Amino acid sequence: MVKYSVVFLLCLLLAVPQYALCEGFSQGDRNRLIRLEVKVAEGQASLQRQLDDLKTFLLWGFGILFGGMGILIGFVIWDRRTALEPVIRKSRELEDKEERLLRVLKEYSNVEPKLAEILRSFNLL
């Protein structure tokens, strides 16, 4: 155990002067660091362009999607209106015929008392 302790202490004592001899950054290190910063800045600029392109694509995509949905809803409303128009016209025609028929029956009930009695029983007179 003592051997290991002595070896450890010797290694520790020999390693300490190596840290003292370490110099700061050299000019080559500074140049490499500057080139690395330039590459990182270029990468960030490229990434920003890609994000801008994606944002533009999404805005166009959602614009087209919601525009298509609006057109579809407009078409459904227009189609419903044109489909109901003949039904409404036919309903008005039937109401007009019903009114004319009731007027004719009331006129005839003035001449025919039995018809007047029947119309009164159905609350039409």
KEKE-3310 file (N, C-alpha, C; in steps of 0.2 Angstrom, whole numbers, plus 5000, padded with zeros to 4 digits):
npx = (5004:5010:5019:5011:5006:5017:5021:5010:5011:5023:5020:5010:5018:5027:5018:5013:5022:5021:5008:5011:5020:5012:5006:4996:4984:4989:4993:4989:4979:4970:4966:4960:4950:4943:4939:4931:4921:4916:4911:4901:4892:4889:4882:4871:4865:4861:4852:4843:4838:4832:4822:4814:4810:4802:4792:4786:4781:4772:4763:4758:4752:4742:4735:4730:4723:4713:4707:4701:4692:4683:4678:4672:4662:4655:4650:4642:4632:4627:4622:4613:4603:4599:4594:4583:4575:4565:4557:4552:4545:4535:4528:4522:4514:4505:4499:4492:4483:4476:4470:4462:4453:4447:4440:4431:4424:4418:4410:4401:4395:4386:4376:4373:4367:4370:4383:4388:4386:4394:4407:4407:4408:4421:4428:4430:4423)
npy = (4994:5006:5008:5011:5023:5031:5031:5037:5050:5054:5054:5064:5075:5077:5080:5093:5103:5103:5109:5122:5126:5127:5137:5152:5155:5152:5161:5153:5146:5155:5160:5148:5147:5159:5156:5145:5152:5159:5149:5144:5155:5156:5144:5147:5157:5151:5141:5150:5155:5144:5141:5153:5150:5139:5144:5153:5144:5137:5147:5150:5137:5136:5147:5143:5132:5136:5146:5137:5130:5140:5143:5131:5130:5142:5137:5126:5133:5141:5131:5124:5134:5136:5123:5123:5132:5128:5120:5129:5138:5129:5126:5138:5139:5129:5133:5145:5138:5131:5142:5147:5137:5136:5148:5146:5135:5141:5151:5143:5137:5146:5144:5131:5123:5112:5109:5120:5117:5106:5112:5120:5111:5106:5118:5127:5137)
npz = (5000:5003:4993:4982:4986:4987:4973:4968:4973:4968:4954:4955:4959:4948:4938:4941:4937:4923:4921:4924:4914:4903:4890:4885:4872:4856:4840:4830:4836:4839:4826:4821:4830:4826:4813:4816:4823:4812:4804:4812:4812:4799:4798:4807:4800:4788:4794:4799:4786:4781:4791:4789:4776:4778:4786:4778:4768:4776:4779:4767:4764:4774:4771:4758:4761:4770:4762:4752:4760:4763:4751:4748:4758:4754:4741:4745:4752:4742:4733:4741:4742:4729:4727:4735:4730:4719:4727:4736:4727:4722:4734:4736:4725:4728:4740:4735:4726:4736:4743:4733:4731:4743:4743:4732:4737:4748:4741:4734:4745:4749:4740:4742:4755:4762:4760:4766:4779:4781:4779:4790:4800:4799:4802:4792:4788)
capx = (5000:5014:5022:5006:5006:5023:5020:5005:5014:5028:5016:5007:5023:5029:5013:5012:5026:5018:5003:5014:5023:5006:5005:4990:4982:4994:4990:4986:4973:4965:4964:4956:4944:4939:4936:4925:4915:4913:4907:4895:4888:4886:4877:4865:4862:4858:4847:4838:4835:4828:4816:4810:4807:4797:4787:4782:4778:4766:4758:4754:4748:4736:4730:4726:4718:4707:4703:4697:4687:4679:4675:4668:4656:4651:4647:4637:4626:4624:4619:4607:4598:4596:4590:4577:4571:4560:4552:4548:4540:4530:4524:4518:4508:4500:4495:4488:4478:4472:4466:4457:4449:4443:4436:4426:4419:4414:4405:4396:4391:4381:4370:4371:4367:4373:4390:4390:4386:4401:4413:4407:4410:4428:4430:4433:4418)
capy = (5000:5012:5008:5014:5030:5034:5031:5042:5056:5056:5056:5071:5080:5077:5083:5099:5108:5103:5114:5128:5127:5128:5144:5154:5153:5154:5164:5148:5144:5161:5159:5142:5150:5164:5152:5141:5157:5161:5143:5144:5161:5154:5139:5150:5161:5146:5139:5155:5155:5138:5143:5158:5147:5135:5149:5156:5138:5135:5152:5149:5131:5137:5151:5140:5127:5140:5148:5132:5128:5145:5142:5125:5132:5146:5133:5122:5137:5143:5125:5123:5139:5134:5117:5124:5137:5125:5118:5135:5140:5124:5127:5144:5138:5125:5138:5149:5134:5130:5148:5148:5131:5137:5153:5143:5131:5146:5154:5138:5135:5151:5142:5124:5124:5105:5110:5125:5113:5102:5116:5122:5105:5106:5125:5130:5143)
capz = (5000:5004:4987:4978:4989:4985:4966:4967:4975:4963:4948:4956:4959:4942:4934:4942:4933:4917:4920:4925:4908:4898:4888:4882:4865:4851:4835:4826:4839:4838:4819:4821:4834:4822:4807:4819:4824:4805:4801:4816:4810:4792:4799:4809:4794:4784:4797:4799:4780:4781:4795:4785:4770:4781:4789:4772:4765:4781:4779:4760:4764:4778:4767:4753:4764:4773:4756:4749:4764:4762:4744:4748:4762:4749:4736:4749:4754:4735:4731:4745:4740:4722:4727:4739:4726:4716:4732:4739:4722:4722:4740:4735:4721:4732:4745:4731:4724:4742:4745:4728:4732:4749:4741:4728:4741:4752:4737:4733:4751:4749:4736:4744:4763:4765:4759:4771:4785:4781:4780:4797:4804:4798:4804:4786:4786)
cpx = (5004:5017:5017:5006:5012:5023:5015:5007:5019:5025:5013:5012:5026:5025:5012:5016:5024:5013:5006:5017:5018:5006:4998:4989:4987:4990:4986:4979:4968:4962:4959:4949:4939:4936:4930:4919:4912:4909:4900:4890:4885:4881:4870:4861:4858:4852:4841:4834:4830:4821:4811:4806:4801:4791:4783:4778:4771:4761:4754:4750:4742:4732:4726:4721:4712:4703:4699:4691:4681:4675:4670:4661:4652:4647:4641:4631:4623:4620:4612:4601:4595:4592:4583:4572:4565:4555:4548:4543:4534:4525:4520:4512:4503:4496:4490:4482:4473:4467:4460:4451:4444:4438:4430:4421:4415:4408:4399:4392:4386:4375:4368:4372:4370:4380:4393:4390:4392:4407:4413:4409:4418:4431:4433:4428:4417)
cpy = (5006:5013:5012:5022:5034:5035:5037:5049:5058:5058:5063:5076:5082:5081:5090:5104:5108:5108:5121:5130:5129:5136:5145:5152:5156:5158:5159:5146:5149:5161:5154:5144:5154:5160:5148:5146:5159:5155:5143:5149:5159:5149:5142:5154:5156:5143:5144:5156:5150:5139:5148:5155:5142:5139:5151:5150:5137:5141:5151:5143:5132:5142:5148:5135:5131:5143:5143:5130:5134:5145:5136:5127:5137:5142:5129:5127:5139:5137:5123:5128:5138:5128:5118:5129:5134:5123:5124:5138:5135:5125:5133:5143:5133:5129:5142:5144:5132:5136:5149:5143:5133:5143:5150:5139:5136:5149:5149:5136:5140:5148:5135:5124:5117:5106:5115:5122:5109:5106:5119:5117:5104:5113:5128:5136:5147)
cpz = (5000:4997:4982:4980:4986:4977:4964:4968:4970:4956:4949:4956:4952:4937:4935:4938:4926:4916:4921:4918:4902:4896:4886:4875:4861:4845:4831:4829:4839:4831:4818:4824:4829:4816:4810:4820:4817:4803:4805:4814:4803:4793:4802:4804:4790:4787:4798:4792:4779:4785:4792:4779:4773:4783:4783:4769:4770:4780:4772:4761:4768:4774:4761:4756:4767:4767:4753:4753:4764:4756:4744:4752:4758:4744:4739:4750:4747:4733:4735:4743:4733:4722:4730:4735:4723:4721:4735:4734:4722:4728:4739:4731:4724:4737:4741:4729:4730:4743:4739:4729:4737:4747:4736:4732:4745:4748:4735:4739:4752:4746:4739:4752:4766:4765:4765:4778:4786:4782:4787:4802:4804:4800:4798:4784:4792)
residu = (MET:VAL:LYS:TYR:SER:VAL:VAL:PHE:LEU:LEU:CYS:LEU:LEU:LEU:ALA:VAL:PRO:GLN:TYR:ALA:LEU:CYS:GLU:GLY:PHE:SER:GLN:GLY:ASP:ARG:ASN:ARG:LEU:ILE:ARG:LEU:GLU:VAL:LYS:VAL:ALA:GLU:GLY:GLN:ALA:SER:LEU:GLN:ARG:GLN:LEU:ASP:ASP:LEU:LYS:THR:PHE:LEU:LEU:TRP:GLY:PHE:GLY:ILE:LEU:PHE:GLY:GLY:MET:GLY:ILE:LEU:ILE:GLY:PHE:VAL:ILE:TRP:ASP:ARG:ARG:THR:ALA:LEU:GLU:PRO:VAL:ILE:ARG:LYS:SER:ARG:GLU:LEU:GLU:ASP:LYS:GLU:GLU:ARG:LEU:LEU:ARG:VAL:LEU:LYS:GLU:TYR:SER:ASN:VAL:GLU:PRO:LYS:LEU:ALA:GLU:ILE:LEU:ARG:SER:PHE:ASN:LEU:LEU)
# end
